[in-house]
Structures are given as C-alpha cells and as structure tokens.
Amino acid sequence: MDKLKIIVCVKQVPAQTDVMMDQEKGTLIREGVLSEVNPFDMYAIEEAIRLKEKYGGEVDVISMGPPQTETALRESLAMGCDNAILLTDKKFAGADTLATAYTLASGIRKIGDYDIIMCGLKTTDGDTGQVGASLAEELDIPFIGYIRKIIDLKEKSISLERVLDDYYEIVESKLPVLITVTKEANEPRYPSFKRQKMAKDAPILSWNLEDVGGKEERYGTKGSPTEVIKIFPPPVRGEGEIIKDKPDNQAKILIEKLKEKKIL
Ligand SMILES: Cc1cc2nc3c(=O)[nH]c(=O)nc-3n(C[C@H](O)[C@H](O)[C@H](O)COP(=O)(O)OP(=O)(O)OC[C@H]3O[C@@H](n4cnc5c(N)ncnc54)[C@H](O)[C@@H]3O)c2cc1C
C-alpha cells in the first residue's frame, strides 16, 4: 500500500498510585502529581508501531493537555512513534469528552491525510471510554471498538478481530477508520536506551487554538455541556462479621441479623 499513516491519541493521566480528587470542584487534582501515559494507550501505540514495522509508513502521536503532557509524548516517541503533536491552550482547559473529541479532531484535520486512528479503550482517570467514538463521529469516519487483532490491511480496507462479551467478531472496514485497542492485542515494548535518548531531544509540535482553527465555543469549558456535580470515593465498608456457632444456628442468627437491619 501507499505510505501508511497512523495517528495514535494518547492521554497523560495521574500515575495510578497518585490519584487525588478535589471534592469541592468535582475534578481530579492534576497539579503536582506524578503522571504517566494512560496505560490503555500503550496497547494502541504498540499496535501502531507493529503495523508500521510490517507495512512501512509513519506513526504520529497526538495529545491534548497542559504543557507538561510533553513527557507522555516523549515516552510515545521513545517507543517508536515518529512525530508528536501537543494540542495545548488555556482555552482547551476544562474540556469534557465532547470538547476533547472536538479538539483532537481539529488537530487531526490539521495533520491532514491518515489511514488509521488508534485510541486506547478508556483512561484510568476519566474512564468514560467515550472519546474514541466521539472523535470518529466528529471526523465522520467509521468507529470499531475493542480490537484485539489486526488480521489484514489492504490499500483501502482493514479486517479486524474484536472482542465481544461471549465471542469474537471479525469485521472489515474501509479506510480511514478509528479503532480502540484492547489489552489482548499485544504486550507493549520497553523502549531501547537509544530511542529514549533520541526522544529526549526530539522536536514536538505545539498547536494552540489559533493554529488548529475551529469554533471557539466548541473548546474547553465553553464547549462542554456536561458538568461534574460531585465526585467522591465510595464509602469504606465496615469489617464483616463471622457468625461462630453450629451450622444449624448460623442460618437462624443470620436471618435475625438481616431482620434487625431491615434487609429481610
Ligand atoms: C462530565 C465530565 C466533566 C469533566 N470536566 C473536566 C474538567 O472540568 N477539567 C478536566 O481537567 N477534566 C474534566 N473531565 C475529564 C475530561 O473530560 C477527560 O479527561 C477527557 O474528556 C477524556 O475523557 P476520558 O478520560 O474519559 O477518556 P476516554 O474516553 O476514557 O479515553 C479513550 C481514549 O481517548 C483518547 N483520549 C482521551 N483523552 C485524550 C486527550 N486529552 N488527548 C489525547 N487522547 C485522548 C485516548 O486514546 C484514550 O485511551 C471531565 C469529564 C467528564 C466526563
């Protein structure tokens, strides 16, 4: 096929050991916490690099976030992506999933032609799994989720295996297409020392609202119809109680206790 072009969307998330919430504002605290590439996105990056290794072409990685998101893009370059684009502007801040998809779509339109867009299944912080599908809708291209295997790639089409609840499904789509990649797809590689060194100084394109264009009212808080009313950890469950008695009595005692608590 002609030069294959893949774009991988990567989000920087708080490291899983470091998630904290601002319960008053209803948002995650992102300042001053350790960050990492969203673990689910590593499978999308790996799959994109494997396709490039098989068919040639290039892989762009794109992220929307504050300037420190550059670290996540450098990690992606170290793994094997070729070009990195950071969409960053104060006007992008406070985006819900709809505004995030709009922003990514604007950046991708500026990149130009592409064959495949890959996203992670979901993120470890927002965890909605909505951005991939919304982005495909925004770009008006097919969306196929839960991919565990790319079976074949042709000039204008791709066949894929996707995971459903009780079985696998083989689907074919025309290109360009947006897919989300599952953990079953591969084992993400650890970057070589040489690539890590190269990625440290690699150029990263930084685009703001003026660069990508689009409607200002569709970005950031203005473009976000949803609002988090409250965010809170689930209540801590009390310790369980072990009923120590003869088996016959255990059931009777349990029934009494459930009645006391008006569960029965
Ligand atoms: C109702 C609501 C309100 C929110 N309000 C705020 C807020 O005020 N401030 C705030 O900071 N956050 C806010 N968020 C979080 C913010 O919307 C999410 O970080 C963002 O929309 C992505 O959603 P997600 O994490 O659920 O991604 P998912 O849909 O779970 O992600 C799926 C895939 O999409 C791609 N992707 C997702 N986000 C990005 C990105 N930024 N760049 C590149 N690729 C990406 C990745 O490949 C990822 O694996 C809000 C979220 C919701 C649901």
The ligand as an SDF file (V2000), in Angstrom:
LIG
                    3D

 53 58  0  0  0  0  0  0  0  0999 V2000
  -18.6860   15.2890   32.7620 C   0  0  0  0  0  0  0  0  0  0  0  0
  -17.2040   15.4890   32.6940 C   0  0  0  0  0  0  0  0  0  0  0  0
  -16.6420   16.7190   33.0540 C   0  0  0  0  0  0  0  0  0  0  0  0
  -15.2610   16.8880   33.0620 C   0  0  0  0  0  0  0  0  0  0  0  0
  -14.7410   18.0900   33.4430 N   0  0  0  0  0  0  0  0  0  0  0  0
  -13.3970   18.2300   33.4620 C   0  0  0  0  0  0  0  0  0  0  0  0
  -12.8090   19.4360   33.8920 C   0  0  0  0  0  0  0  0  0  0  0  0
  -13.5070   20.3620   34.2550 O   0  0  0  0  0  0  0  0  0  0  0  0
  -11.4400   19.5170   33.9010 N   0  0  0  0  0  0  0  0  0  0  0  0
  -10.6470   18.4860   33.4880 C   0  0  0  0  0  0  0  0  0  0  0  0
   -9.4120   18.6100   33.5000 O   0  0  0  0  0  0  0  0  0  0  0  0
  -11.1840   17.3400   33.0860 N   0  0  0  0  0  0  0  0  0  0  0  0
  -12.5380   17.1760   33.0690 C   0  0  0  0  0  0  0  0  0  0  0  0
  -13.0730   15.9990   32.6860 N   0  0  0  0  0  0  0  0  0  0  0  0
  -12.2090   14.9820   32.2370 C   0  0  0  0  0  0  0  0  0  0  0  0
  -12.0340   15.1580   30.7640 C   0  0  0  0  0  0  0  0  0  0  0  0
  -13.2250   15.3320   30.1070 O   0  0  0  0  0  0  0  0  0  0  0  0
  -11.4240   13.9300   30.2850 C   0  0  0  0  0  0  0  0  0  0  0  0
  -10.1020   13.9640   30.7420 O   0  0  0  0  0  0  0  0  0  0  0  0
  -11.4200   13.8410   28.7730 C   0  0  0  0  0  0  0  0  0  0  0  0
  -12.6220   14.2650   28.2180 O   0  0  0  0  0  0  0  0  0  0  0  0
  -11.1810   12.4280   28.3210 C   0  0  0  0  0  0  0  0  0  0  0  0
  -12.1720   11.5970   28.8630 O   0  0  0  0  0  0  0  0  0  0  0  0
  -11.7700   10.2090   29.4290 P   0  0  0  0  0  0  0  0  0  0  0  0
  -10.5820   10.3970   30.3180 O   0  0  0  0  0  0  0  0  0  0  0  0
  -12.9610    9.5590   29.9880 O   0  0  0  0  0  0  0  0  0  0  0  0
  -11.2580    9.4610   28.1140 O   0  0  0  0  0  0  0  0  0  0  0  0
  -11.7630    8.1050   27.4660 P   0  0  0  0  0  0  0  0  0  0  0  0
  -12.9330    8.3740   26.5930 O   0  0  0  0  0  0  0  0  0  0  0  0
  -11.8900    7.0380   28.5070 O   0  0  0  0  0  0  0  0  0  0  0  0
  -10.4920    7.8540   26.5480 O   0  0  0  0  0  0  0  0  0  0  0  0
  -10.4910    6.9610   25.4530 C   0  0  0  0  0  0  0  0  0  0  0  0
   -9.2610    7.2400   24.6200 C   0  0  0  0  0  0  0  0  0  0  0  0
   -9.3590    8.5220   24.0060 O   0  0  0  0  0  0  0  0  0  0  0  0
   -8.0600    9.1040   23.9060 C   0  0  0  0  0  0  0  0  0  0  0  0
   -8.0140   10.3520   24.6840 N   0  0  0  0  0  0  0  0  0  0  0  0
   -8.7830   10.7140   25.7370 C   0  0  0  0  0  0  0  0  0  0  0  0
   -8.4230   11.9470   26.1720 N   0  0  0  0  0  0  0  0  0  0  0  0
   -7.3980   12.3510   25.3830 C   0  0  0  0  0  0  0  0  0  0  0  0
   -6.5880   13.5100   25.3350 C   0  0  0  0  0  0  0  0  0  0  0  0
   -6.7520   14.5310   26.1920 N   0  0  0  0  0  0  0  0  0  0  0  0
   -5.6280   13.5900   24.4020 N   0  0  0  0  0  0  0  0  0  0  0  0
   -5.4330   12.5660   23.5220 C   0  0  0  0  0  0  0  0  0  0  0  0
   -6.1640   11.4460   23.5240 N   0  0  0  0  0  0  0  0  0  0  0  0
   -7.1350   11.3370   24.4410 C   0  0  0  0  0  0  0  0  0  0  0  0
   -7.0810    8.0700   24.4490 C   0  0  0  0  0  0  0  0  0  0  0  0
   -6.6350    7.2610   23.3950 O   0  0  0  0  0  0  0  0  0  0  0  0
   -7.9540    7.2690   25.4010 C   0  0  0  0  0  0  0  0  0  0  0  0
   -7.4690    5.9810   25.6430 O   0  0  0  0  0  0  0  0  0  0  0  0
  -14.4420   15.8070   32.6770 C   0  0  0  0  0  0  0  0  0  0  0  0
  -15.0010   14.5910   32.3040 C   0  0  0  0  0  0  0  0  0  0  0  0
  -16.3700   14.4160   32.3100 C   0  0  0  0  0  0  0  0  0  0  0  0
  -16.9620   13.0850   31.9170 C   0  0  0  0  0  0  0  0  0  0  0  0
  1  2  1  0
  2  3  1  0
  2 52  2  0
  3  4  2  0
  4  5  1  0
  4 50  1  0
  5  6  2  0
  6  7  1  0
  6 13  1  0
  7  8  2  0
  7  9  1  0
  9 10  1  0
 10 11  2  0
 10 12  1  0
 12 13  2  0
 13 14  1  0
 14 15  1  0
 14 50  1  0
 15 16  1  0
 16 17  1  0
 16 18  1  0
 18 19  1  0
 18 20  1  0
 20 21  1  0
 20 22  1  0
 22 23  1  0
 23 24  1  0
 24 25  2  0
 24 26  1  0
 24 27  1  0
 27 28  1  0
 28 29  2  0
 28 30  1  0
 28 31  1  0
 31 32  1  0
 32 33  1  0
 33 34  1  0
 33 48  1  0
 34 35  1  0
 35 36  1  0
 35 46  1  0
 36 37  1  0
 36 45  1  0
 37 38  2  0
 38 39  1  0
 39 40  1  0
 39 45  2  0
 40 41  1  0
 40 42  2  0
 42 43  1  0
 43 44  2  0
 44 45  1  0
 46 47  1  0
 46 48  1  0
 48 49  1  0
 50 51  2  0
 51 52  1  0
 52 53  1  0
M  END
$$$$
